[in-house]
Amino acid sequence: MRPTKGDGVTEHSYAVIGGGLAGCECALRLARAGLQVTLFEQKPEFRSPAHVNDGLAELVCSNSLRSDELTSGIGLLKAEMRELGSDFMELADAHRVPAGKALAVDREAFSAAMTQRIRSTPGITLVHRQITSLDDPALDGFETVVLAAGPMASENLSASLAEVVGGDHCYFYDAIAPIVWTHSLNMDIVFRASRYGQEKGETGGDYLNCPMNKEEYEAFYNALLEAQKVGAREFEKEKHFEGCMPVEALAERGPRTLTFGPLKPVGFVDPRTGRRPWAILQLRAETLNGETCNLVGCQTKLTYGEQARVFRMVPGLEKAEFARFGSMHRNTYVNAPVALNEDLSLKARPRVFLAGQITGVEGYLESAACGMWLGMLLAARAQGRELALPPLECALGALLNHLRTPVKHFQPSNAHFGLMPELDEKAKKKDRKALYSARARERFAAWRAEQGL
């Protein structure tokens, strides 16, 4: 019999809600440390509209796990996960399909393999039951609860989470604009200023600004209307929230909607002409080091190729390099820096931890990495030790740091170099990714050695 702590709570007993990527990674980490885990999965009785099979760790929208190259943030994250013994990466590698320099998998074979691994791992009890609340009676008696229900958690469970963290800190949709590398901007055109700052004699400002004359704006506007959009899946056909309206949907309301909205030029003077532009596209620093910028108000459902084509029509963005493309879809996540402690537990309910996309990471790999890290952290605690966070210079450390860095407008993020501290040395553009990668590999290896991993 396992020792108890009183009040019916079993010491070192773990409930994991959700048999997706993060939930499976977390459960396997805990079980391998000799801990007892109950994994709750609502399928097959209940499914979100996105899911089509009954297996665990179902890859819903794509079989691509993106680049395998170490000169990308996601490639680095894969390497770090492999070195930490990720089950997700082991099974993905075992069921990969040809995809050039990217990693893609046979989705059905991968899901079947993960389901079999969960079922055959001692210490894991798989329970097919829908958890509808953080106060669900099925969670009674567990010392620790891990919520890894994914971006399409049920309405009841999402409402329960919102009640705990506060409605202002729980979101039910993505409003993501593209992010570009600052070094790729044409600074002969782009200028730094805050709205009305020039009129006050201020120099500099918090925003970078891309000015457009009437002809340039009309060309951009027409391209925006004609561009190919990502088709909505049935479960995403919901009304847009006014505050996160796709820029192309705003454009459909008329040619001046954008110039009186996110592209309004009032309060700015183009230094090249000495006059107010017809329109201004603003860029806001995405990270503390300023290496990447967010295209303000440009959340979009254009295809990635069309985003590159259309936004490069904006003066100053002709050769823009994208660190992340924009997207918009239903996605439950919390304002992690406000709602979560550093260890991913809820500030309002410390026995409940969050893992995966519900924390504000974006993507298959990122979700699995988050679940893996939480499993490692909780397993170490059960053994009486604390793991130090990975360094900011590596992919996993930078991703976790995103979840604890307060910002005015928190948004989900993929793993990319823009989340990492700026390089200490000046480097040519063609060498920067290799230098980021080399630094990350060095710091990650040192951290693993220090932690005995």
C-alpha positions in Angstrom: 0.0 0.0 0.0 1.3 3.5 -0.9 1.8 6.0 2.0 -0.9 8.6 2.4 -0.9 12.2 3.6 -4.3 12.2 5.1 -7.6 13.5 3.8 -7.6 10.6 1.3 -4.7 12.2 -0.7 -2.1 9.6 -1.8 1.5 10.8 -1.7 3.2 10.9 -5.1 0.0 10.1 -6.9 -0.4 11.8 -10.3 -3.4 12.4 -12.5 -2.7 13.5 -16.1 -5.7 14.9 -18.0 -5.3 14.4 -21.8 -3.6 11.6 -23.8 -2.1 13.9 -26.4 1.6 14.6 -26.9 2.2 16.5 -23.7 0.2 14.2 -21.6 1.8 11.1 -22.9 5.3 12.5 -22.5 4.6 13.6 -19.0 3.0 10.3 -17.9 5.9 8.2 -19.3 8.5 10.4 -17.5 6.7 10.0 -14.2 6.1 6.2 -14.5 9.8 5.6 -15.4 10.7 7.3 -12.1 8.7 4.6 -10.3 5.6 6.8 -9.8 2.0 5.9 -10.1 0.1 7.7 -12.9 -3.5 7.7 -14.0 -3.9 9.0 -17.5 -7.4 10.3 -18.3 -8.3 10.3 -22.0 -11.9 11.2 -23.2 -11.7 9.2 -26.4 -13.3 7.1 -27.7 -16.6 8.1 -26.0 -15.9 11.8 -26.5 -13.9 13.5 -29.2 -13.2 17.1 -30.1 -14.3 17.9 -33.7 -10.6 17.8 -34.7 -9.9 14.2 -33.8 -10.6 11.3 -36.1 -9.1 8.1 -34.5 -9.2 6.5 -31.1 -5.5 6.4 -30.4 -3.3 8.5 -28.1 -1.0 11.3 -29.3 -3.0 11.9 -32.4 -1.4 14.4 -34.8 -4.5 16.3 -35.9 -3.7 18.8 -38.6 -0.4 17.7 -40.2 2.1 14.9 -40.1 5.0 17.3 -40.4 7.3 18.0 -37.4 9.2 20.6 -39.4 12.9 21.0 -40.0 15.5 18.6 -38.7 18.4 21.0 -39.3 20.3 22.3 -36.3 20.4 25.7 -37.8 16.7 26.2 -36.9 15.1 26.6 -33.6 12.8 23.6 -34.0 15.7 21.4 -35.2 17.6 22.4 -32.0 14.6 21.5 -29.9 14.4 18.1 -31.5 18.1 17.4 -30.8 17.7 18.4 -27.2 14.6 16.2 -26.8 16.4 13.3 -28.3 19.3 13.7 -25.9 16.9 13.9 -22.9 15.3 10.6 -24.0 12.0 11.8 -25.3 9.5 9.1 -26.1 7.9 11.4 -28.6 11.1 11.8 -30.6 12.0 8.1 -30.4 8.7 7.0 -31.9 8.6 9.9 -34.4 12.0 8.8 -35.7 10.9 5.2 -35.8 7.8 6.1 -37.9 9.2 8.8 -40.1 8.3 9.1 -43.8 10.4 10.8 -46.6 10.2 14.6 -46.3 13.5 16.0 -47.4 15.2 17.9 -44.6 12.1 17.9 -42.5 10.8 15.2 -40.1 7.4 13.8 -41.0 5.7 10.7 -39.6 3.1 8.1 -40.4 0.4 9.5 -38.2 -1.6 6.3 -37.6 1.5 4.2 -37.0 2.9 6.8 -34.6 -0.3 7.0 -32.6 -0.6 3.3 -32.4 3.0 3.0 -31.2 2.4 5.6 -28.5 -0.8 4.0 -27.4 1.0 0.6 -27.1 3.8 2.2 -25.1 1.4 3.9 -22.6 -0.5 0.6 -22.2 2.6 -1.5 -21.6 4.5 0.9 -19.3 4.3 -0.2 -15.6 2.9 2.4 -13.3 0.5 4.0 -15.9 -3.3 3.3 -15.6 -5.1 4.5 -18.7 -8.7 5.5 -17.9 -11.1 6.4 -20.8 -13.2 9.1 -19.1 -13.9 12.8 -19.8 -12.8 15.1 -17.1 -15.2 18.1 -17.1 -13.8 20.3 -14.3 -10.7 20.8 -12.2 -13.0 19.8 -9.3 -14.1 16.6 -11.0 -14.7 13.9 -8.4 -12.4 11.6 -10.4 -9.5 13.8 -9.4 -10.1 13.3 -5.6 -7.2 11.6 -3.9 -4.5 12.7 -6.3 -1.7 14.8 -4.8 -0.8 16.3 -8.2 -3.0 17.0 -11.3 -1.5 17.7 -14.7 -3.8 19.4 -17.2 -2.6 18.6 -20.7 -6.0 18.7 -22.4 -4.7 20.5 -25.5 -5.8 23.5 -27.4 -9.3 22.2 -28.0 -10.2 21.2 -24.4 -13.9 20.7 -23.8 -16.0 23.7 -23.2 -16.7 22.6 -19.6 -13.1 22.0 -18.8 -12.0 25.3 -20.4 -14.7 27.1 -18.4 -13.4 25.5 -15.2 -9.9 26.6 -16.0 -11.0 30.1 -16.8 -12.8 30.3 -13.5 -9.6 29.4 -11.6 -7.2 31.7 -13.5 -9.7 34.5 -14.1 -11.4 35.1 -17.4 -8.9 37.9 -18.4 -6.0 35.4 -18.3 -7.5 32.5 -20.3 -8.0 32.7 -24.0 -10.1 30.6 -26.4 -8.6 31.7 -29.7 -5.3 32.6 -31.3 -4.7 36.0 -32.7 -1.2 35.6 -34.1 0.5 38.0 -36.4 3.7 37.2 -38.4 7.0 37.8 -36.8 10.0 39.0 -38.8 13.7 39.2 -38.1 14.7 42.8 -37.5 18.0 42.5 -39.3 16.1 41.8 -42.5 14.2 45.1 -42.6 15.2 47.9 -45.0 16.1 50.6 -42.5 16.5 53.1 -45.4 12.7 53.2 -45.3 11.7 51.9 -41.9 11.9 54.4 -39.1 11.6 54.3 -35.3 9.0 56.4 -33.7 6.0 56.4 -31.4 2.6 57.8 -32.4 2.7 61.6 -32.0 6.3 61.4 -30.7 7.7 63.2 -33.6 5.3 66.1 -33.1 6.7 66.4 -29.5 10.2 66.5 -30.7 11.0 63.0 -29.5 13.7 60.9 -31.2 13.3 57.2 -31.4 10.4 55.3 -30.0 9.0 51.9 -29.2 7.9 51.0 -32.7 9.4 50.5 -36.1 7.2 51.9 -38.8 6.8 51.1 -42.5 5.2 54.1 -44.3 3.1 53.6 -47.5 1.9 56.2 -50.0 -1.5 55.8 -51.5 -0.3 53.8 -54.5 1.7 51.4 -52.4 -1.2 51.0 -49.9 -3.7 50.2 -52.7 -1.4 47.6 -54.2 -1.0 46.0 -50.8 -4.7 46.2 -50.1 -5.7 44.6 -53.4 -3.1 41.8 -52.9 -4.5 41.2 -49.4 -8.0 40.7 -50.8 -6.9 38.4 -53.6 -4.5 36.3 -51.6 -5.2 32.6 -50.9 -6.4 31.8 -47.4 -6.2 28.7 -45.3 -9.5 26.9 -45.5 -11.3 26.6 -42.1 -12.0 23.2 -40.8 -15.5 22.6 -39.6 -14.5 22.9 -36.0 -12.9 26.3 -36.6 -16.0 28.0 -38.3 -16.7 30.4 -35.5 -17.4 34.1 -35.4 -14.3 36.2 -35.2 -13.7 38.3 -32.1 -13.5 41.9 -33.0 -10.3 42.4 -31.2 -8.5 39.6 -33.1 -10.1 40.0 -36.6 -7.8 38.7 -39.4 -6.4 41.6 -41.3 -7.8 40.3 -44.6 -11.3 40.1 -43.0 -11.0 43.8 -41.9 -9.9 44.7 -45.5 -13.1 43.2 -46.9 -15.1 45.9 -45.1 -13.7 48.5 -47.4 -10.5 50.1 -48.6 -10.2 52.7 -45.8 -10.9 50.2 -42.9 -7.3 49.4 -42.4 -6.1 53.1 -42.6 -8.5 53.9 -39.9 -7.6 50.8 -38.0 -4.3 48.9 -37.5 -2.6 50.8 -40.4 -3.7 54.3 -39.4 -1.0 56.9 -40.1 -2.2 59.6 -37.7 0.6 61.0 -35.5 3.5 60.0 -37.9 5.7 61.8 -40.4 7.7 59.9 -43.0 11.3 61.2 -42.6 11.8 60.8 -46.3 9.0 63.1 -47.4 8.3 65.2 -44.3 4.6 64.4 -44.7 2.1 62.0 -43.1 2.0 58.7 -45.0 -1.2 57.3 -46.4 -0.8 54.2 -44.2 1.7 52.9 -41.6 2.4 49.3 -40.8 3.9 49.1 -37.3 6.3 46.6 -36.0 6.7 45.9 -32.2 9.7 44.1 -30.7 8.8 40.5 -29.9 11.7 39.8 -27.6 13.8 41.7 -25.1 16.8 41.7 -27.4 14.7 43.2 -30.2 16.0 40.7 -32.8 12.4 39.9 -33.9 9.4 42.1 -34.5 5.6 41.5 -34.6 3.6 42.9 -37.4 1.1 44.8 -35.3 -2.6 44.2 -36.1 -1.7 41.7 -38.9 -3.1 38.5 -37.5 -4.0 36.5 -40.6 -5.2 33.2 -42.1 -3.3 33.7 -45.4 -1.3 30.7 -46.5 2.4 31.0 -45.5 3.5 31.5 -49.1 0.9 34.3 -49.5 1.9 35.9 -46.3 5.5 36.2 -47.5 4.4 37.5 -50.9 1.8 40.1 -49.7 3.7 41.5 -46.6 6.9 41.9 -48.7 4.9 44.4 -50.8 5.1 46.8 -47.8 7.9 49.3 -48.2 10.7 48.3 -45.8 9.7 44.6 -45.8 10.8 43.8 -49.3 13.4 41.2 -48.1 11.7 40.4 -44.7 12.7 37.1 -43.3 9.9 35.4 -41.2 10.7 33.9 -37.8 7.1 32.8 -37.5 4.1 33.1 -39.9 0.7 34.3 -38.6 -2.3 32.1 -37.9 -5.7 32.3 -36.3 -7.7 29.4 -34.9 -9.5 28.2 -31.8 -7.0 27.5 -29.1 -7.4 27.4 -25.4 -4.4 28.7 -23.5 -3.6 30.8 -20.4 -1.6 34.0 -20.0 1.2 31.9 -18.6 3.4 34.7 -17.1 0.4 35.8 -15.0 -1.4 32.5 -14.4 1.5 30.1 -13.8 4.3 29.7 -11.4 7.8 29.1 -12.8 7.2 25.3 -12.4 4.0 25.5 -14.6 1.7 25.1 -11.6 -1.4 27.4 -11.3 -0.8 30.3 -9.0 -4.4 30.0 -7.8 -4.2 26.2 -7.3 -0.6 25.0 -6.9 -1.4 21.2 -7.0 -2.5 21.7 -10.6 0.2 21.9 -13.3 -0.3 22.7 -17.0 1.5 21.1 -19.9 1.5 21.5 -23.7 -0.3 24.0 -25.8 -2.6 25.1 -23.0 0.4 26.8 -21.5 1.1 29.0 -24.5 3.6 27.0 -26.5 2.7 26.5 -30.1 3.3 23.3 -32.1 3.6 19.5 -31.8 7.2 19.5 -30.8 6.8 22.4 -28.4 3.9 20.7 -26.7 5.7 17.4 -26.3 8.8 19.2 -25.0 6.7 21.0 -22.4 5.1 17.8 -21.2 8.6 16.1 -21.1 10.0 18.9 -19.0 7.2 18.9 -16.5 7.5 15.1 -16.1 11.2 15.5 -15.5 10.6 18.3 -13.0 7.9 16.4 -11.0 9.9 13.1 -11.1 13.0 14.9 -9.7 10.9 16.5 -6.9 9.5 13.1 -5.9 13.1 11.9 -5.5 13.9 14.9 -3.3 15.8 17.1 -5.8 15.2 20.2 -7.9 16.1 20.5 -11.6 17.6 23.8 -12.6 15.8 25.4 -15.7 17.7 24.8 -19.0 19.8 27.8 -20.1 18.1 30.6 -22.0 20.5 30.0 -24.9 19.1 26.6 -25.7 15.8 25.8 -27.4 14.1 24.2 -24.4 15.2 26.9 -22.0 14.2 29.7 -24.3 10.7 28.2 -24.9 10.2 27.8 -21.1 11.4 31.3 -20.5 8.7 32.6 -22.9 6.1 31.2 -20.5 7.4 33.2 -17.6 8.4 36.5 -19.2 5.7 39.1 -18.5 4.6 41.0 -21.7 1.6 43.3 -22.4 0.1 40.9 -25.0 1.1 37.3 -24.3 0.8 35.1 -27.4 1.7 31.4 -28.1 5.0 30.9 -29.7 7.0 28.2 -31.6 10.6 27.5 -30.8 12.8 30.0 -32.7 16.1 31.8 -32.3 14.3 35.1 -31.5 13.4 33.7 -28.1 17.1 33.4 -27.2 19.4 36.1 -25.9 21.2 38.1 -28.6 24.6 36.8 -29.7 27.6 38.3 -27.9 29.5 38.8 -31.1 28.7 40.6 -34.3 28.3 38.2 -37.2 27.3 38.3 -40.8 23.7 37.4 -41.5 24.7 34.1 -43.2 26.6 33.0 -40.1 24.1 33.9 -37.4 22.0 30.7 -37.3 25.1 28.5 -37.1 26.4 30.7 -34.2 23.1 30.5 -32.3 23.1 26.7 -32.8 26.7 26.2 -31.7 26.1 28.3 -28.5 22.9 26.4 -27.8 24.6 23.0 -28.1 27.5 24.1 -25.8 25.2 25.5 -23.1 22.8 22.6 -23.3 25.6 20.0 -22.9 27.0 21.9 -19.9 23.6 22.0 -18.3 23.0 18.3 -18.8 26.3 17.5 -17.1 25.5 19.8 -14.2 22.1 18.2 -13.7 23.4 14.6 -14.2 21.0 14.0 -17.1 
